[in-house]
Amino acid sequence: MNPSLLTAGSAGDTEGRLARTYAHLLTLWTSGVRDYHSLLSAYLLAHSIFVAVIGLFVSQHPMARVLSIVIALLSVFGILLCLQMAIVLGRFSAQNSLWEWHLRGLEGLPAWPDRKLLSGLRWLRERHEPWSEPGNEPPVFRPAWAFRTHRQWWAHRAVSFPLFFGSVYGLFLVWSLAQAVGPGLP
């Protein structure tokens, strides 16, 4: 954020622009977080349905070669859906990080009059130390283990969920191809 854009004019005007810019960025950030979680839920539902349908086909006995090919095709579509999930959730995550970065930039300006909420959140995530505010009850906030693992690559949902479902689809794909080319199927 270019501070000169926010500090031109009178002091009251500057505070008003600063507050409006912060409010707009905060709205973008919170709606981005909401949209990320809504999209994640939709992807999890779609993957659950795909896996359930594939599981239903796998449970059919006797297994026909056509059914193995259908399972292979569904598995390929599932893998493509995992790739799309990783790309879209990664983009939403990066966009939310950008809004958070702009918000922390505003909070770091000397003219910032209010609490530094996102700067404090980042401090908790990076330092893992208790936050003390005597006016709150309890006066000390201790970060949970989730703060320590939140930024690990394996804990990031845009990575871990596509890897999990992709491996499930990969196993179904290998199994169905082995069934389709194996002896004994009509």
C-alpha positions in Angstrom: 0.0 0.0 0.0 1.4 3.4 -1.0 1.3 5.5 2.2 1.5 8.7 0.2 -1.9 8.0 -1.3 -3.4 7.8 2.2 -1.6 10.7 3.8 -2.3 13.5 1.4 -4.7 16.1 2.7 -5.8 17.1 6.2 -5.4 14.8 9.3 -9.1 14.1 9.6 -9.4 13.3 5.9 -6.4 11.0 6.2 -7.9 9.1 9.1 -11.1 8.8 7.2 -9.5 7.5 4.1 -7.3 5.2 6.1 -10.3 3.8 7.9 -12.3 3.3 4.7 -9.4 1.6 2.9 -8.9 -0.7 5.9 -12.7 -1.5 6.1 -12.7 -2.3 2.3 -9.6 -4.5 2.6 -11.0 -6.2 5.7 -14.2 -7.0 3.8 -12.2 -8.4 0.9 -10.2 -10.5 3.3 -13.1 -11.9 5.3 -15.2 -12.6 2.2 -12.2 -14.3 0.7 -11.7 -16.5 3.8 -15.5 -17.3 3.7 -15.4 -18.2 0.0 -12.3 -20.3 0.5 -14.0 -22.4 3.1 -17.2 -22.6 1.0 -15.3 -23.8 -2.0 -13.3 -26.3 0.1 -16.6 -27.7 1.4 -18.0 -28.0 -2.1 -14.8 -29.8 -3.3 -14.9 -32.2 -0.3 -18.6 -33.0 -1.1 -17.7 -33.6 -4.8 -14.8 -35.9 -3.9 -16.8 -37.8 -1.4 -19.5 -38.5 -4.0 -16.9 -39.5 -6.6 -15.2 -41.9 -4.2 -18.6 -43.3 -3.1 -19.6 -44.0 -6.7 -16.3 -45.6 -7.5 -16.6 -47.7 -4.3 -20.1 -48.8 -5.3 -18.8 -49.9 -8.8 -15.8 -51.7 -7.2 -18.1 -53.7 -4.9 -20.0 -55.1 -7.9 -19.4 -58.8 -8.5 -18.7 -60.2 -11.0 -16.6 -57.3 -12.3 -17.1 -56.6 -16.0 -14.4 -55.1 -18.2 -16.7 -52.1 -19.0 -17.1 -51.4 -15.3 -13.3 -51.4 -14.9 -13.0 -48.9 -17.7 -15.8 -46.7 -16.1 -13.9 -46.8 -12.8 -10.7 -45.8 -14.6 -12.4 -42.9 -16.3 -14.0 -41.7 -13.0 -10.5 -42.0 -11.4 -9.0 -39.8 -14.1 -11.7 -37.2 -13.7 -11.1 -37.3 -9.9 -7.4 -36.7 -10.4 -8.2 -33.8 -12.7 -10.6 -32.5 -10.0 -7.8 -32.7 -7.5 -5.6 -30.7 -9.7 -8.3 -28.1 -10.2 -8.9 -28.1 -6.4 -5.2 -27.4 -5.7 -5.0 -24.6 -8.2 -8.2 -22.8 -7.2 -7.7 -23.2 -3.4 -4.1 -22.1 -3.9 -5.2 -19.0 -5.8 -7.8 -18.1 -3.1 -5.2 -18.6 -0.4 -2.7 -16.4 -2.2 -5.4 -13.7 -2.7 -6.3 -13.8 1.0 -2.6 -13.5 1.9 -2.4 -10.4 -0.3 -5.3 -8.8 1.4 -3.8 -9.7 4.8 -0.5 -8.2 3.7 -2.1 -4.9 2.7 -4.0 -4.8 6.0 -0.8 -5.3 8.0 0.8 -2.5 5.9 -1.9 -0.2 6.9 -1.6 -1.2 10.5 2.1 -0.5 10.4 1.6 3.1 9.3 2.5 5.7 11.9 -1.0 7.3 11.4 -2.8 4.0 12.3 -5.1 4.9 15.2 -6.6 1.5 16.0 -5.7 -2.0 17.2 -3.3 -4.0 15.0 -5.4 -7.1 14.7 -3.8 -8.8 11.7 -0.3 -7.8 12.8 -1.1 -9.5 16.1 -2.4 -12.6 14.4 0.8 -12.8 12.3 2.9 -12.3 15.5 1.1 -15.2 17.1 1.6 -17.5 14.1 5.3 -16.7 13.7 6.5 -16.4 17.3 4.2 -18.9 19.1 4.4 -16.8 22.3 1.5 -15.8 24.6 -0.2 -12.5 23.9 -0.8 -10.4 27.0 -3.6 -7.8 27.4 -4.5 -6.9 31.0 -8.0 -5.7 30.1 -9.1 -9.1 28.7 -10.3 -12.1 30.6 -8.1 -14.2 30.8 -5.4 -11.6 30.5 -3.0 -13.9 28.6 -3.9 -15.7 25.3 -1.7 -18.7 24.7 -1.6 -20.0 21.1 -2.7 -23.6 20.6 -0.7 -26.2 18.6 -2.7 -25.2 15.5 -0.8 -21.9 15.4 2.5 -23.8 15.2 1.4 -26.2 12.4 -0.9 -23.8 10.4 1.8 -22.8 7.9 3.4 -26.2 7.4 3.0 -27.5 3.8 1.3 -30.7 4.9 -1.2 -28.8 7.0 -2.3 -26.5 4.2 -5.6 -27.7 2.9 -4.9 -26.6 -0.7 -2.1 -29.2 -0.6 -3.1 -32.0 1.8 -6.7 -32.6 0.5 -5.8 -32.8 -3.2 -2.9 -35.1 -2.2 -5.1 -37.4 -0.2 -7.9 -37.6 -2.7 -5.4 -37.8 -5.6 -3.8 -40.8 -4.0 -7.2 -42.5 -3.5 -8.1 -41.9 -7.1 -4.6 -43.1 -8.2 -5.1 -46.4 -6.3 -8.6 -46.8 -7.9 -7.0 -46.1 -11.3 -4.2 -48.6 -10.9 -6.7 -51.2 -9.6 -9.2 -50.7 -12.4 -6.5 -50.8 -15.1 -5.2 -54.0 -13.6 -8.7 -55.4 -13.6 -9.4 -54.3 -17.2 -6.2 -55.9 -18.7 -6.1 -58.8 -16.3 -7.3 -62.3 -17.3 -10.6 -63.6 -16.3 -12.8 -60.6 -17.0 -15.6 -60.9 -19.7 
